[in-house]
Amino acid sequence: MRVLTVNPGSSSLKLSLVDADGTVAAEDSGAGHELAPLVAGMPEPDAVGVRFVHGGTGFTEPVVIDDAVRERLRGLADLAPLHQPASLHALEEITGVLPGVPAVACFDTAFHASLPDAAATYALPAEWRERFGLRRFGFHGLSFSYAVRRTGEILGADPAALRMVVCHLGSGASLAAVADGVSVDTTMGFTPLEGLVMATRAGSIDPGIPLWLMKHGVSPSEVNDALERESGLRGLAGTGDMRRIRELAESRDVTALAALDVYHHRLRACAAAMAASLGGLDALVFTGGVGEHDPSVRQRLAGDLAFLGTSVDPGRNTAASGDTDITADGAAARTLVVEAREDLEIAAGVRRALGRADAHR
């Protein structure tokens, strides 16, 4: 089965055509979400997989899309306002371009459906939790799922036998604690705003801050926009581009250095918390744009977590490209870099969903 994977970001679009053996036959990307020109140059697929950031409590595995599923997906749009509408738009476009091809929705939240109640539950009034479905969902699940599986392959071990902290570090960023091959804790919550300092998102803050701001005349929409688009590294250093911040820091720019300190303070604390949820650490895994391409971030976090047994070889770390074991000789815990391949995880999810659908016919 040849699967076309459609991965919409908030302002970009990535397509991959994945063959049955997992090789990528073609791929393309573009700004905005105009699918037709990108699809036109590719062979017709047997099925399509569309990434959706939020599946709510109802979608905990990939699902074949029909009218009822499409309507339920629309109802989740306000939980991920930067991404869910883009995925819905991509779905409508792909249905128009490939009307006879089955489409499957794959969810970033699904990987975290395994979270235990203690990790998923917010200490909020029961009436709110029940009425509004308030709980920790977690995100980046497609990336985490692939990284967990690939880590097992690299180490020649059953992923279920490894206690992993997986770091998806990019414009959006989150961590997952993985035990027995499943997510048992994560840093993002009800929305992708919680957790780490990100490119433009604040991460975890005192919930009293937005309440105080609104009480003093800042509108809810202004608060939301600032937390989503003007905070994080951009709020600290004037740019959300980690490469630019690194350049400024190398020239001893005080603001950039302070921004990195804040970024790493939160990263270290959250990574240690994930390891605490596991009761120890066997593997620290980096993926995502920053995780894959910034040796300094990897070096600093591994050093910060040395008390858990992590240490990276400077040469291996600096030269890392693609899937790489960068562990220093003698380190008690392994440290790896895994290329983010959400396209392969989406393709695998499409095959599972269509296999289930065929079995029930």
C-alpha positions, 0 to 999 in steps of 0.5 A: 500500500502506497500512502501519501502522508499530509502533515500540515503545520500552522503555516506550512505543509509537508507531503511524503509518498511512502511505499509499502516497504517504508521508503519515501518515493517522493516528498514535497513541502510548501508555505500555506496549504495549497495541496493540489500543485504539490500532489499533481507531481506525485503518483496516485497513492492507495491511501492518504494519512492526515496528521491532526494535532488534537483527537480529544478523548474520542480518538485514541488511534488512527481512524478512517475518515467519514462524514461523522468523523469529519464533523467530530474533528471540526468540534475539536478545532478550538483546542488547537487553534493554530493547527486543527483548522489547517488539518481540516483545510488540508483534508478538504483539499485532499478529498477534492484532489483524490476523491476516490482515495480512502483517508485516515486521520492520525493524531498527535494526542493518541500516543498519550492515551496511555497516561495514568490518571495521576498524570492526566488529571488536573486538580480542578473542580470535578464539575469542570473536569466532567463538563468540559473534559479538562485533562492532560492530553499531550502532543507530538505523539506521532514523533514520540511513537516513531522515536521510541520504536527507532530507539529500540532498533538502534539499541537492539533492544525491546523498547518496552524494556527501556525507560526513556525520556524523549525530547521533541525540541523544535518550534513547539517542544515537549517531553515524554516519559516512556515506560513499557513502550507507552507514555506515562507522563508528558509536559504539554497538557490540555493544549500545546501551551503547557510545559517547556519554553518554546519558540513563541509559546510561553510554556508553563506559567502561573495561571494567575498571570493571564487572570491578572492581565485580563483584570487590568484591561488586557483582552482574552484574545490579546492574552491568547495571541501573546502566549501563542505567538509573542512569548517563549524565546521570542519574548525573551530574545526578540526571535524564536529562531534558536539558530539566531539566538545561538549566534547572538550568544556566541558573540556574548549578547546578554539577552540571548545568553539569558534566554538560553538560561531560561530555556535550559532551566525549564528543560532540565527541570522538566526532563528530571521530572520525566525521569522521576516519573520513570524511577530512573533512566535508560535512554535520553532521546533527542528529536525535532528540529532543535533536538536533531541539529543543535549539539549545544542543547544536547550537550548541556542537557546531558550534562545537567542530567549527569546525576541520572547517568547521561554523558555524551561524547563531544565528537559524536555529538558534534558530528551527529547526523540522522539517527546516531548514538552519541553516548560517551563511553562508560555512561550508564544511560544511552543518549541518542539522536533520532530523526523526526519521521512523522511521515513514516508513523502516519503511514504505519497508522494508515495501514493499521486503520485500513486493516481494522476497517477491512477486518470488520467488513 
